[in-house]
Amino acid sequence: MRKKGASIRDIEARLRIRKSTLSGWLKTIRLSQKQKIILFNKWKMALVSARLAAVAWHNKQKLNRLKQAESEAQDVLKNIDCENPVILELALSILYMREGFKNSITGMGNSDPMILKFFIAILTKNFNIPINKFRCELHLRADQNPSQIKQWWSKELGIPLNNFLSVSIDKRTIGSITYPTYKGVCIVRCGSVAIQRKLMYLSKTFCQKVINQRARSSIGRASH
């Protein structure tokens, strides 16, 4: 079999003889250059197949993990009343602590329309801010069309086009190409500093309350 060009691995699989044993038995047999090329090409094909199989396995495992995460998230959401204004305001305050403006105005900037739509939805629902009271500005890259991007954001956020007041272009991006999916950064403001103060106080107080409860629980367990 070896003289006919079979690989040691093939012989091992067919005859069930250990590879280490076969290597000793067959070390004196010399293969032709043609046989070596054939074996090398078979090895490369097997390597490619093994890599594709590994990628498929990892993708399947990732899909299973994503499905598990989705299922666990749905279980949590079943216990949350998404119409409860208290829960909505708390959720917004946590988001605002990370993404919102901390100066003398209530506002938020982001490249993800979902985050800004969430921001707008709760402000209109909980704080009765009319949609026409929101003001927007865009920060774009040099190769983006301001008029088209402005229309895109207006449609996504449901904010009138006339409420988009200004567009800033990042001159550092001149000469570079922007991905079609990137629509720049949109800043949304509603003008009321009172809302910003309330959201910041709520988020910080809530976080500190959770931290304090954990600390008290740890002390309680230690005392027992």
ABEGO torsion letter per residue (X at the ends): XAAAGBBAAAAAAAAGBBAAAAAAAAAABBBBAAAAAAAAAAAAAAAAAAAAAAAAAAAAAAAAAAAAAAAAAAAAAAABBAABAAAAAAAAAAAAAAABBABABBBBBBABAAAAAAAAAAAAAAAGBBAAABBBBBBBBAABBAAAAAAAAAAAAGBBAAABABBBBBAAABGBBBBAABAEBBBBBAGBAAAAAAAAAAAAAAAAAAAAAAAAAAAAAAAX
